[in-house]
Amino acid sequence: AAKLQIVATQPNSLAILHFKTELWDTCAPQALIESHGGKVTDLFGAPLVHSPDRPFGNVFGVVASSGDPAVTKLHDDICK
């Protein structure tokens, strides 16, 4: 959550999280990041799914970026 807090509060920031984060690690920070114009996806660029029916965590990793256009482009490039 500390890395996601930095993305939510610092312009021009990006974070990559490992494959073992849980859904509760990203749910609230994702809402905060997106409310500030940022983006949170898995490593393939797909949206994270926060559902109680989902038995596993963020098994495809997490990429989070601030709303800065250059950082958003970097986010998309990483996911390609």
Buried (B, 14 or more C-beta within 10 A) or exposed (E): EEBBBBBBEEEEBBBEBEEEBEBEBBEEBBEBBBEEEBBBBBBEBEEBEBEEEEEEBBEBBBBBBBBBEEBBEBBBEBBE
